Amino acid sequence: MEYSNNKKFRNWSRFIILFIALSAIFLGAYYSGFTREYCGTDKTCFSEKSFECKPAEVYTSRTNNIYYYQINPTMGNQCEVLIKFDRAQEGTPAEHVTLLEGKSMTCTIPKAEMRKLDILDMENVMQYCTGPLKESLYELIVKRMYELIILNLKEISTEANTLMKI
């Protein structure tokens, strides 16, 4: 009698250990992105996965620039999205290509917000992002604003002189 109880205990412990090991393998594959769905260039596929923070990746074109998006689910209430500027369109100034190409940023977005956001629209997610791509985009914006000010400096100074004479 004692021997059969000990044998049952060993069988159950083996089953529990096997279950834990298989669960760990499955969860590891899911959270590492091993089971990530490759959507290619299908934005609809990627958007559907993004609503639920499921692992997915997509290449998308915006103003003929190629971006790579990758969703990495986390165990908490956050969803991690990697955005990489993959390739600039032909004819882009070399300075801009150097500034942006190959750079990426990581966006940590609350899962509750994922259903509300179109994460393929960068304006929606920039507030959640950090990384070299975000810094480069802001640097480019500042450079463009500076160029606009320099181009319009004559008009600005003329207008200022007119206002000062009054």
C-alpha positions as CSV (number, residue, x, y, z in Angstrom):
1,M,0.0,0.0,0.0
2,E,2.8,2.4,1.0
3,Y,4.6,1.6,-2.3
4,S,1.6,2.5,-4.5
5,N,1.1,5.9,-2.8
6,N,4.7,6.7,-3.4
7,K,4.5,5.7,-7.0
8,K,1.4,7.9,-7.6
9,F,3.2,10.8,-6.0
10,R,6.1,10.4,-8.3
11,N,3.8,10.2,-11.4
12,W,2.0,13.4,-10.4
13,S,5.2,15.2,-9.7
14,R,6.5,14.2,-13.1
15,F,3.3,15.5,-14.7
16,I,3.5,18.8,-12.8
17,I,7.2,19.3,-13.7
18,L,6.4,18.5,-17.4
19,F,3.4,20.9,-17.4
20,I,5.5,23.7,-15.8
21,A,8.3,23.1,-18.4
22,L,6.0,23.2,-21.3
23,S,4.3,26.3,-20.0
24,A,7.6,28.0,-19.6
25,I,8.6,27.1,-23.1
26,F,5.4,28.4,-24.6
27,L,5.4,31.6,-22.6
28,G,9.1,32.1,-23.4
29,A,8.4,31.7,-27.1
30,Y,5.4,34.1,-27.0
31,Y,7.1,36.9,-25.0
32,S,10.4,36.6,-26.9
33,G,8.6,37.0,-30.2
34,F,9.5,33.6,-31.5
35,T,5.8,33.2,-32.3
36,R,5.5,36.7,-33.8
37,E,3.3,37.0,-36.9
38,Y,5.0,38.5,-39.9
39,C,2.5,40.8,-41.6
40,G,4.8,41.7,-44.4
41,T,3.4,45.0,-45.7
42,D,-0.2,44.3,-44.6
43,K,-1.1,47.2,-42.3
44,T,-4.5,45.7,-41.5
45,C,-3.0,42.5,-40.2
46,F,-0.6,44.5,-38.0
47,S,-3.3,46.9,-36.7
48,E,-5.5,44.0,-35.7
49,K,-2.6,42.4,-33.8
50,S,-1.7,45.8,-32.2
51,F,-5.1,46.3,-30.7
52,E,-4.5,43.3,-28.5
53,C,-0.7,43.7,-28.1
54,K,0.0,40.5,-29.9
55,P,3.5,39.9,-31.3
56,A,3.7,41.1,-34.9
57,E,5.9,42.9,-37.3
58,V,5.3,44.9,-40.5
59,Y,7.2,47.0,-43.0
60,T,5.3,50.2,-44.0
61,S,5.9,53.0,-46.4
62,R,5.2,56.6,-45.4
63,T,6.2,59.4,-47.9
64,N,8.2,56.7,-49.6
65,N,10.3,56.1,-46.5
66,I,10.4,52.5,-45.2
67,Y,9.6,51.9,-41.5
68,Y,9.7,48.7,-39.6
69,Y,7.3,48.1,-36.7
70,Q,7.6,45.3,-34.2
71,I,5.2,44.6,-31.3
72,N,6.7,42.9,-28.2
73,P,4.1,42.0,-25.6
74,T,5.2,42.3,-21.9
75,M,3.8,40.6,-18.8
76,G,2.6,43.9,-17.3
77,N,0.1,46.5,-18.5
78,Q,2.4,47.9,-21.1
79,C,3.0,47.0,-24.7
80,E,6.4,47.6,-26.3
81,V,6.6,48.7,-29.9
82,L,9.9,49.0,-31.8
83,I,9.9,51.5,-34.7
84,K,12.9,51.6,-37.0
85,F,13.5,53.9,-39.9
86,D,14.7,51.3,-42.3
87,R,15.3,53.2,-45.6
88,A,14.9,56.8,-46.9
89,Q,13.4,57.5,-50.2
90,E,15.6,58.2,-53.2
91,G,16.6,61.8,-53.5
92,T,16.6,62.4,-49.7
93,P,19.5,64.7,-48.8
94,A,22.5,62.8,-47.5
95,E,22.4,64.7,-44.2
96,H,18.9,63.4,-43.6
97,V,19.7,59.9,-44.6
98,T,22.7,59.9,-42.1
99,L,20.5,61.4,-39.4
100,L,17.6,58.9,-39.7
101,E,18.5,55.7,-41.5
102,G,18.9,52.7,-39.3
103,K,17.8,54.5,-36.2
104,S,15.1,53.1,-34.0
105,M,13.0,54.0,-31.0
106,T,11.1,51.9,-28.4
107,C,7.6,53.0,-27.4
108,T,6.1,51.7,-24.2
109,I,2.4,52.1,-24.5
110,P,-0.3,51.1,-22.0
111,K,-2.3,48.2,-23.3
112,A,-5.5,50.1,-22.7
113,E,-4.3,52.8,-25.1
114,M,-3.4,50.3,-27.8
115,R,-7.0,49.9,-28.8
116,K,-7.4,53.7,-29.2
117,L,-4.2,54.4,-31.1
118,D,-3.3,53.9,-34.7
119,I,0.3,53.0,-33.9
120,L,1.3,53.3,-37.5
121,D,0.7,57.0,-37.3
122,M,3.8,58.3,-35.5
123,E,2.2,61.4,-34.2
124,N,0.0,59.2,-32.0
125,V,2.8,57.3,-30.3
126,M,5.7,59.8,-30.1
127,Q,4.8,60.7,-26.5
128,Y,5.4,57.1,-25.5
129,C,8.8,56.7,-27.3
130,T,12.4,57.0,-26.4
131,G,15.5,56.4,-28.5
132,P,17.8,57.6,-31.2
133,L,15.1,57.8,-33.9
134,K,13.0,60.1,-31.8
135,E,16.0,62.4,-31.0
136,S,16.9,62.5,-34.7
137,L,13.3,63.3,-35.8
138,Y,13.2,66.2,-33.3
139,E,16.6,67.4,-34.5
140,L,15.4,67.4,-38.1
141,I,12.3,69.3,-37.1
142,V,14.4,71.9,-35.3
143,K,16.7,72.2,-38.3
144,R,13.7,72.7,-40.6
145,M,12.3,75.4,-38.4
146,Y,15.6,77.1,-38.2
147,E,15.9,77.1,-42.0
148,L,12.4,78.6,-42.3
149,I,13.3,81.4,-39.9
150,I,16.5,82.1,-41.8
151,L,14.6,82.2,-45.1
152,N,12.0,84.6,-43.7
153,L,14.5,86.7,-41.7
154,K,14.4,89.6,-44.1
155,E,10.6,89.8,-44.0
156,I,10.7,89.5,-40.2
157,S,13.2,92.3,-39.8
158,T,11.3,94.5,-42.2
159,E,8.1,93.9,-40.3
160,A,9.9,94.6,-37.0
161,N,11.4,97.8,-38.3
162,T,7.9,98.9,-39.5
163,L,6.5,98.2,-36.1
164,M,9.3,100.1,-34.3
165,K,8.7,103.2,-36.3
166,I,5.1,103.4,-35.3
